[in-house]
Amino acid sequence: MCPVNKTSNLMIKDSIGDYNGEPIQEDNNTMVNLLKLLNKNVEENNKNNAKTQAITNKLLVAYEKMSHCIDSVLLQMEMLEKKKAHQEKSIDKNINRNKENTNKTPRDFVKSFIPNKKYTNNINENTHNAVNKPQENQTSNKKQPKQIGNYIKVLQTMPCVPHPLQAISKFNKINRFKLAYITLRSKIGHPKPFENLSALSFQTKINQVLKDVNAKVYEEKIFVSAVVKLTNGTIKLCAKNKASVRWLLENKHKWTHLADPTFVTSPNLYHVILDSCPAFFDISDETDILELCEQNNIGCEEIKKVRWLKTPNIEQKDFGSLVILFKNRNLAYDIVKGGDLLFKGNLL
């Protein structure tokens, strides 16, 4: 090994310092140890430099991405600002236009549809020149396209006069000629009503009966405006509105026989089906029907008929569906919408 000078030894001391707090001895072994320590320090420094380089590379890549994102965000903000400014301008234009329209009088509105004198004078001059020009100009093919072009320009400058649209009529105007009607038929086995009578004669009969009965809807008297008699015996009655027709239908059994004794009609009946009715309910026994009415606070006169939809005894079932025919429409509606009926502890 090469000899070590004092100067080199001092430089090593200054760079590294004392080894384990003790002064370094000037021999070959200590110099070898010092060189090993130097190599370790250099390797560690190289490793640290490589790590720092990798970190710096990652930071550069992240910085580039961030700058790209910031640029795109700035572009989007500029576009949004431009759109906002454009919308504000359009809103201001619409406000000014509405103000101008509100300030206009009806006379100004009518004048806006009348073409100006400038346009009409130009059209009249061009049409007059085109018609009254000599034949020389008509034969020359060079001048004809110019005349056509001038005429087209005049037409383009001419203002458009809008055609007024016809207002759509309301439903009450459309339906003012439409009448409400019903068809009535007498009972089976009865002769045809109003035989050998004209439509006008039995119309007057029906109106007289309605007047005697004092038929009214909303304090307005009901009268029949037209009558049609069909071949099978049914009669079609036309009235003013649906409310009057509904009254004629619901109360037909009260006034039809007064207009003609053969024109007998039955009252309207309203069906209610009660499921899960016990099979021991006897429809022919009046006591069961009376008990059903008493338990549910229903008048017996409101029930016209009671029957089974399918008899449960024949099908050997404990429960069945019972059909009750009511005379009162409101009572039937309340039972259908309101709930169930009671009978001997059973819920029908």
C-alpha positions as a printed Julia matrix, in Angstrom:
348×3 Matrix{Float64}:
    0.0     0.0     0.0
    1.12    3.49   -0.67
    2.32    5.59    2.26
   -0.1     8.04    3.76
    0.91   11.65    4.27
    0.0    13.82    7.22
   -1.86   16.23    5.0
   -4.11   13.49    3.67
   -4.69   12.25    7.17
   -5.7    15.69    8.32
   -8.1    16.09    5.36
   -9.78   12.82    6.26
  -10.12   13.96    9.84
  -11.68   17.23    8.77
  -14.12   15.53    6.41
  -15.21   12.6     8.62
  -14.23   13.6    12.13
  -13.11   11.38   14.92
  -14.04    7.72   14.79
  -16.02    6.7    17.91
  -14.9     9.85   19.67
  -11.27    8.75   19.61
   -8.45   10.24   17.54
   -7.58    8.27   14.48
   -4.24    6.55   14.55
   -1.94    7.04   11.62
   -1.45    3.44   10.45
   -2.49    1.3     7.52
   -5.46   -0.41    9.24
   -7.12    2.81   10.17
   -6.73    4.11    6.65
   -8.41    1.01    5.22
  -11.34    1.44    7.62
  -11.63    5.06    6.66
  -11.71    4.21    2.97
  -14.48    1.66    3.62
  -16.48    4.29    5.44
  -15.96    6.67    2.55
  -17.21    4.06    0.05
  -20.33    3.46    2.18
  -21.04    7.17    2.37
  -20.62    7.55   -1.39
  -22.96    4.63   -2.07
  -25.58    6.02    0.3
  -25.3     9.42   -1.36
  -25.76    7.8    -4.78
  -28.85    5.96   -3.54
  -30.29    9.14   -2.09
  -29.62   10.97   -5.35
  -31.47    8.25   -7.3
  -34.45    8.49   -4.94
  -34.56   12.26   -5.22
  -34.36   12.01   -8.99
  -37.32    9.59   -9.1
  -39.34   11.86   -6.81
  -38.53   14.9    -8.95
  -39.64   13.0   -12.09
  -42.96   12.1   -10.45
  -43.46   15.69   -9.34
  -42.83   16.93  -12.88
  -45.41   14.53  -14.31
  -47.98   15.58  -11.68
  -47.24   19.24  -12.39
  -47.86   18.73  -16.12
  -51.19   17.03  -15.41
  -52.26   19.78  -13.04
  -51.36   22.48  -15.54
  -53.37   20.69  -18.24
  -56.4    20.46  -15.93
  -56.13   24.13  -14.97
  -56.01   25.14  -18.64
  -59.16   23.15  -19.45
  -61.0    24.64  -16.45
  -60.05   28.15  -17.53
  -61.32   27.48  -21.06
  -64.65   26.22  -19.72
  -64.99   29.29  -17.51
  -64.39   31.56  -20.5
  -67.06   29.72  -22.52
  -69.56   30.01  -19.66
  -68.9    33.74  -19.34
  -69.49   34.2   -23.08
  -72.77   32.26  -22.91
  -73.91   34.29  -19.91
  -73.16   37.55  -21.69
  -75.06   36.35  -24.79
  -78.1    35.35  -22.7
  -78.12   38.71  -20.91
  -78.05   40.54  -24.25
  -80.97   38.46  -25.58
  -82.97   39.08  -22.38
  -82.38   42.83  -22.66
  -83.5    42.77  -26.3
  -86.72   40.93  -25.4
  -87.46   43.39  -22.57
  -86.98   46.37  -24.88
  -89.14   44.75  -27.55
  -91.94   44.1   -25.07
  -91.76   47.71  -23.89
  -92.05   48.94  -27.47
  -95.06   46.7   -28.12
  -96.82   47.82  -24.96
  -96.32   51.49  -25.84
  -97.89   51.01  -29.28
 -101.46   52.12  -29.84
 -103.97   50.09  -31.89
 -103.52   52.53  -34.77
  -99.75   51.92  -34.81
 -100.38   48.18  -34.78
 -102.63   48.49  -37.86
 -100.09   50.7   -39.63
  -97.38   48.07  -39.18
  -99.32   45.74  -41.51
  -99.7    48.39  -44.27
  -96.75   48.47  -46.75
  -94.81   51.71  -47.14
  -95.24   53.97  -50.16
  -91.59   53.47  -51.18
  -92.07   49.76  -51.77
  -95.38   50.21  -53.58
  -93.97   52.95  -55.85
  -90.94   50.81  -56.74
  -93.19   47.86  -57.59
  -95.5    49.99  -59.73
  -92.6    51.58  -61.66
  -90.88   48.26  -62.35
  -94.06   46.53  -63.44
  -94.99   49.49  -65.66
  -91.53   49.52  -67.32
  -91.56   45.76  -67.81
  -94.97   45.83  -69.52
  -94.62   49.02  -71.63
  -91.05   48.48  -72.96
  -90.7    48.17  -76.79
  -90.28   44.88  -78.55
  -86.58   45.57  -79.15
  -85.85   45.14  -75.49
  -87.96   41.99  -75.35
  -86.13   40.44  -78.3
  -82.71   41.23  -76.83
  -81.81   38.3   -74.64
  -79.11   40.25  -72.81
  -81.47   42.69  -71.08
  -84.16   40.21  -69.96
  -82.17   38.63  -67.08
  -81.44   42.12  -65.67
  -85.13   42.97  -65.66
  -85.96   39.72  -63.91
  -83.22   40.34  -61.34
  -84.53   43.83  -60.57
  -88.05   42.49  -60.18
  -86.82   39.82  -57.76
  -84.96   42.44  -55.7
  -88.13   44.53  -55.43
  -90.09   41.51  -54.28
  -87.45   40.71  -51.67
  -87.61   44.24  -50.23
  -91.42   44.08  -50.06
  -92.61   43.54  -46.47
  -94.53   40.37  -45.61
  -98.15   41.03  -44.6
  -99.26   38.23  -42.22
 -102.7    36.73  -42.76
 -104.89   36.97  -39.65
 -105.74   33.55  -38.19
 -109.33   32.74  -37.38
 -109.91   32.41  -33.63
 -110.82   28.93  -32.44
 -114.32   28.85  -31.0
 -114.92   27.6   -27.47
 -116.64   24.34  -26.58
 -119.81   26.05  -25.49
 -120.09   27.6   -28.94
 -119.29   24.35  -30.73
 -121.82   22.37  -28.67
 -124.59   24.98  -28.69
 -126.51   22.92  -31.31
 -125.86   19.61  -29.52
 -128.76   18.3   -27.43
 -128.77   15.69  -24.68
 -131.1    12.72  -25.16
 -132.33    9.44  -23.62
 -134.17    6.42  -24.99
 -137.13    4.98  -23.06
 -138.94    1.71  -23.62
 -142.2     0.48  -22.12
 -142.44   -2.8   -20.24
 -142.54   -6.08  -22.11
 -146.1    -7.12  -22.96
 -147.48   -3.58  -23.12
 -148.55   -2.07  -26.46
 -146.47    0.58  -28.22
 -147.05    4.04  -26.73
 -148.26    7.09  -28.66
 -149.69    5.12  -31.58
 -151.08    7.12  -34.52
 -149.79   10.39  -33.11
 -147.39   12.87  -34.67
 -144.15   13.86  -32.98
 -145.4    17.36  -32.21
 -148.6    16.11  -30.56
 -147.04   13.74  -28.07
 -144.18   16.22  -27.45
 -146.78   18.7   -26.24
 -148.37   15.95  -24.12
 -145.04   15.15  -22.41
 -144.3    18.83  -21.76
 -147.74   19.32  -20.24
 -147.19   16.34  -17.91
 -143.75   17.65  -16.86
 -145.34   21.01  -16.1
 -148.03   19.35  -13.95
 -145.43   17.28  -12.09
 -143.32   20.45  -11.55
 -140.16   18.91  -12.96
 -137.18   21.16  -12.12
 -133.39   20.97  -12.03
 -131.51   23.74  -10.23
 -134.75   25.79  -10.09
 -135.06   25.54  -13.88
 -138.07   23.89  -15.5
 -137.52   20.8   -17.63
 -139.08   20.52  -21.07
 -138.59   18.2   -24.05
 -137.36   19.99  -27.16
 -137.68   17.1   -29.64
 -139.11   13.57  -29.81
 -138.23   10.63  -32.08
 -140.42    7.51  -32.23
 -138.69    4.33  -33.45
 -140.38    1.34  -35.08
 -139.73   -1.08  -32.19
 -141.69    1.16  -29.77
 -138.75    2.92  -28.06
 -138.89    6.69  -27.78
 -135.97    9.08  -27.95
 -136.38   12.29  -25.95
 -134.1    15.3   -26.47
 -133.68   17.93  -23.76
 -131.6    21.03  -23.11
 -128.75   19.57  -21.06
 -127.56   16.42  -19.3
 -128.97   17.39  -15.93
 -132.54   17.53  -17.24
 -132.07   14.25  -19.13
 -130.79   12.59  -15.95
 -133.89   13.72  -14.07
 -136.16   12.31  -16.81
 -134.36    8.97  -16.65
 -134.3     8.63  -12.86
 -137.97    9.64  -12.46
 -139.4     7.99  -15.6
 -141.76    5.75  -13.59
 -143.43    8.9   -12.17
 -144.46   10.69  -15.35
 -144.48    8.27  -18.36
 -147.81    6.63  -17.53
 -149.37   10.11  -17.12
 -148.45   11.03  -20.68
 -149.86    7.75  -22.08
 -151.42    4.88  -20.04
 -149.65    2.3   -22.23
 -146.26    3.95  -21.65
 -145.49    2.14  -18.37
 -141.87    2.05  -17.21
 -140.2     0.46  -14.2
 -138.06    2.45  -11.75
 -134.28    2.27  -11.95
 -132.65   -0.37   -9.78
 -129.07   -0.35   -8.51
 -127.2    -3.6    -7.92
 -124.94   -4.27   -4.93
 -123.05   -7.58   -4.64
 -122.15   -8.75   -1.13
 -119.44  -11.4    -1.03
 -118.95  -13.93    1.79
 -122.62  -14.09    2.72
 -123.41  -17.21    4.83
 -125.33  -19.97    3.1
 -128.02  -20.1     5.82
 -129.36  -16.7     4.64
 -132.83  -17.44    3.23
 -133.78  -15.03    0.42
 -137.43  -16.2     0.48
 -137.77  -15.53    4.21
 -138.72  -11.93    5.03
 -137.39  -12.19    8.59
 -133.8   -12.55    7.36
 -134.21   -9.49    5.11
 -135.78   -7.5     8.0
 -132.91   -8.47   10.31
 -130.36   -7.43    7.66
 -132.05   -4.02    7.34
 -132.31   -3.48   11.11
 -128.68   -4.34   11.81
 -127.45   -1.88    9.13
 -130.07    0.92    9.58
 -131.56    0.49    6.09
 -135.24    0.94    5.32
 -136.95   -2.17    3.98
 -138.77   -0.11    1.37
 -135.41    0.75   -0.24
 -134.83   -2.91   -1.23
 -136.63   -4.16   -4.31
 -135.28   -7.69   -4.59
 -132.67  -10.04   -3.09
 -131.19  -13.03   -4.92
 -128.14  -15.25   -5.0
 -125.51  -14.82   -7.68
 -124.84  -18.57   -7.36
 -126.72  -20.63   -4.81
 -124.16  -21.94   -2.28
 -126.29  -24.91   -1.2
 -126.19  -26.47   -4.67
 -122.43  -26.01   -4.9
 -122.04  -27.23   -1.29
 -120.32  -24.08   -0.04
 -120.59  -22.29    3.29
 -120.57  -18.81    1.75
 -121.83  -17.21   -1.44
 -122.4   -13.88   -3.22
 -125.68  -12.09   -2.5
 -127.16   -9.55   -4.95
 -129.4    -6.79   -3.53
 -131.38   -4.47   -5.83
 -131.8    -1.0    -4.28
 -134.18    1.73   -5.41
 -132.0     4.57   -4.13
 -128.83    5.28   -6.1
 -127.09    7.19   -3.3
 -127.68    4.36   -0.82
 -126.19    1.79   -3.2
 -123.21    4.04   -3.88
 -122.56    4.48   -0.14
 -122.65    0.73    0.47
 -120.26    0.02   -2.41
 -117.77    2.74   -1.44
 -118.29    2.81    2.31
 -117.68   -0.75    3.46
 -119.45   -3.92    4.53
 -122.82   -4.95    5.96
 -123.48   -7.04    9.07
 -125.74  -10.07    9.44
 -125.86  -12.24   12.59
 -122.27  -11.53   13.49
 -121.01  -12.13    9.95
 -119.32   -9.49    7.86
 -120.83   -9.45    4.37
